[in-house]
Amino acid sequence: MDERDIRLLKAIAELGTGSPDKLHEETGIPVSTIHYRLNNLREDGIVENDLYDLDLDAFGLSVTVIVEVLADYSGTHSDVADGIREIEGVTQLFSTMGETDFIAIARVGDADMVGDLMRSFEEVPEIERTNSTYVIDTLWDDARGLESYSMETLLSEFTDD
């Protein structure tokens, strides 16, 4: 990646759009160059979609539950992960080191769905124990990851100079 790629990705994160016209207005990079670079970034797997991100709160999935999972590995690590990924409402899953084996983030609509979620964790045979934390309020969630970085840091750390 070079400086133009970084500037495009930062603008996408800040504007919430991949519109070449809006990216041109923000960065001054010609629209034809933006098309070319976005295609390359897609081919490289850096840009994954066309940014049709959902506001899960507005959709009705306004309750976030963080579930720490301690598992028994009578099967394989991936078997346990697959079992957790199949649970309705789990939107993120992390394999961890330390007290727990996995951390799952789930988004559900209400207290009834929280109960259903926790019963689903109990149905995965390899799960020995869970510790759940109900999120009271999401203070900040950077869905695209680059907004929290300054342009200077991005350029110094991620360009191929």
C-alpha positions as CSV (number, residue, x, y, z in Angstrom):
1,M,0.0,0.0,0.0
2,D,1.1,3.5,-0.6
3,E,-0.1,6.9,0.7
4,R,-3.0,7.2,-1.7
5,D,-4.4,3.8,-0.6
6,I,-4.1,4.8,3.1
7,R,-5.8,8.1,2.4
8,L,-8.6,6.3,0.6
9,L,-9.1,3.8,3.4
10,K,-9.1,6.5,6.0
11,A,-11.6,8.6,4.1
12,I,-13.9,5.5,3.7
13,A,-13.7,4.9,7.4
14,E,-14.5,8.6,8.2
15,L,-17.2,9.2,5.6
16,G,-18.9,5.8,5.8
17,T,-19.1,5.4,2.1
18,G,-17.1,4.0,-0.8
19,S,-18.6,6.5,-3.3
20,P,-15.8,7.5,-5.7
21,D,-17.3,11.0,-6.0
22,K,-17.3,11.6,-2.3
23,L,-13.9,10.1,-1.9
24,H,-12.6,12.4,-4.6
25,E,-14.0,15.4,-2.8
26,E,-12.4,14.3,0.5
27,T,-9.0,13.3,-0.9
28,G,-8.5,15.1,-4.2
29,I,-7.6,11.7,-5.8
30,P,-9.0,11.4,-9.4
31,V,-12.2,9.3,-9.6
32,S,-10.7,7.0,-12.2
33,T,-7.7,6.4,-9.8
34,I,-10.1,5.7,-7.0
35,H,-11.9,3.0,-9.0
36,Y,-8.6,1.4,-9.9
37,R,-7.3,1.5,-6.4
38,L,-10.5,0.2,-4.8
39,N,-10.5,-2.7,-7.2
40,N,-6.9,-3.5,-6.2
41,L,-7.8,-3.2,-2.5
42,R,-10.7,-5.6,-3.0
43,E,-8.5,-8.1,-4.9
44,D,-6.0,-7.9,-2.0
45,G,-8.8,-8.6,0.5
46,I,-8.3,-5.3,2.3
47,V,-11.8,-4.0,1.2
48,E,-14.3,-6.8,1.9
49,N,-17.7,-5.3,0.9
50,D,-19.4,-2.2,-0.4
51,L,-20.0,-0.9,3.1
52,Y,-23.6,-1.8,3.6
53,D,-23.0,-1.9,7.3
54,L,-26.1,-2.2,9.5
55,D,-26.9,-0.2,12.6
56,L,-27.9,-3.2,14.8
57,D,-29.5,-0.9,17.4
58,A,-31.8,0.7,14.9
59,F,-32.6,-2.8,13.5
60,G,-33.7,-3.9,17.0
61,L,-30.7,-5.8,18.2
62,S,-29.9,-3.3,20.9
63,V,-28.7,-5.6,23.7
64,T,-25.0,-6.6,23.6
65,V,-23.9,-9.6,25.7
66,I,-20.2,-10.5,26.1
67,V,-19.8,-14.2,26.9
68,E,-16.6,-15.7,28.2
69,V,-16.4,-19.5,27.4
70,L,-14.4,-22.2,29.2
71,A,-14.5,-25.3,27.0
72,D,-13.5,-29.0,27.3
73,Y,-11.5,-30.0,24.3
74,S,-12.7,-33.6,24.0
75,G,-13.1,-32.6,20.3
76,T,-11.0,-30.0,18.5
77,H,-10.7,-26.3,19.0
78,S,-12.5,-25.7,15.7
79,D,-15.4,-28.0,16.7
80,V,-16.0,-25.8,19.8
81,A,-15.7,-22.6,17.7
82,D,-18.1,-24.0,15.1
83,G,-20.6,-24.8,17.8
84,I,-20.4,-21.3,19.2
85,R,-20.6,-19.7,15.7
86,E,-23.9,-21.6,15.1
87,I,-25.6,-19.9,18.1
88,E,-28.1,-17.3,16.9
89,G,-27.1,-13.8,17.9
90,V,-23.3,-14.4,18.1
91,T,-21.8,-11.7,15.9
92,Q,-18.1,-12.0,16.9
93,L,-16.0,-14.9,18.3
94,F,-12.4,-14.7,19.6
95,S,-10.1,-17.5,20.6
96,T,-8.3,-16.3,23.7
97,M,-5.5,-17.2,26.1
98,G,-5.9,-16.9,29.8
99,E,-8.8,-17.8,32.1
100,T,-11.2,-18.4,29.2
101,D,-10.9,-20.2,25.8
102,F,-13.3,-18.0,23.8
103,I,-15.0,-14.7,24.0
104,A,-18.2,-14.3,22.1
105,I,-20.0,-11.1,21.4
106,A,-23.8,-11.4,20.8
107,R,-26.4,-8.9,19.8
108,V,-30.0,-9.7,20.8
109,G,-33.3,-7.7,21.0
110,D,-34.5,-8.2,24.6
111,A,-34.2,-10.1,27.9
112,D,-36.1,-13.1,26.4
113,M,-33.5,-13.4,23.7
114,V,-30.7,-13.2,26.3
115,G,-32.3,-16.2,28.0
116,D,-32.5,-18.1,24.7
117,L,-28.9,-17.1,23.9
118,M,-27.6,-18.5,27.2
119,R,-29.6,-21.7,26.8
120,S,-28.0,-22.1,23.4
121,F,-24.5,-21.9,24.9
122,E,-25.5,-24.7,27.4
123,E,-26.4,-26.9,24.4
124,V,-22.9,-26.9,23.0
125,P,-21.5,-30.2,24.6
126,E,-17.9,-29.0,24.9
127,I,-18.8,-25.8,26.8
128,E,-18.1,-26.4,30.5
129,R,-18.9,-22.9,31.8
130,T,-19.7,-19.4,30.7
131,N,-19.5,-16.0,32.3
132,S,-21.8,-13.4,30.7
133,T,-21.6,-9.7,30.9
134,Y,-24.6,-7.6,29.9
135,V,-23.5,-4.3,28.3
136,I,-25.4,-1.4,29.7
137,D,-24.4,1.1,27.1
138,T,-22.1,1.1,24.0
139,L,-20.0,4.2,24.5
140,W,-18.1,3.8,21.2
141,D,-17.9,1.2,18.4
142,D,-15.5,1.8,15.5
143,A,-16.9,-0.6,12.9
144,R,-14.2,0.2,10.4
145,G,-11.2,0.4,12.6
146,L,-9.2,3.2,11.0
147,E,-11.1,6.2,12.5
148,S,-9.2,5.9,15.8
149,Y,-5.8,6.3,14.0
150,S,-4.2,9.6,12.9
151,M,-3.3,9.9,9.3
152,E,0.4,10.3,10.3
153,T,0.4,6.9,12.2
154,L,-1.3,5.1,9.3
155,L,1.2,6.5,6.8
156,S,4.2,5.8,8.9
157,E,3.2,2.3,9.9
158,F,1.5,0.9,6.8
159,T,3.0,2.4,3.6
160,D,5.6,0.5,1.7
161,D,8.2,3.2,1.6
